[in-house]
Amino acid sequence: MMKKLTKEMEAYIIGEIQSFFLQERDEEIGELAAHQVFEFFKEKIGPLFYNQALSDAKIIVEQKMLSIEEDLYSLEKRIKL
């Protein structure tokens, strides 16, 4: 579950969207329009990034677990019967 963004973080994102539109498209958009763009990305595209991040994290955790397993096996004492 995603933590809710703080008002400061959301305001920063809105400002960045407004700056992007001004710099890249030479288009000045208001706070409401920038908020709508933000909501669109958050709802429609955000989950794609979130799921990819989880997939990446899963791979890293699996690699670490394999490494730990190898380390544990290397610590085993050999018993001669």
C-alpha positions, 0 to 999 in steps of 0.5 A: 500500500502506498503512503499518501504524499504530503501536501509539500510533496504534492505541491512540489510535483504540481510545480514541476508539472507546471514548469515542464509545460512552460519549458517544454511546450511553452504553455502556461497551465494553472494549478488545477490543470497540473493537478489533473495531469498529476492525478492521471499519471498517479492513477494510470501510469503510477501502478506500472512503475510501482509494479516494476519496482516490486519486480526489481526488488523481488529479483534483488531479494531472491539474489540475496537469499541465494547468496545467504543460502550459499554462505550458510552451506559454506559454514557447514562442518564436514563430517567424516563417517 
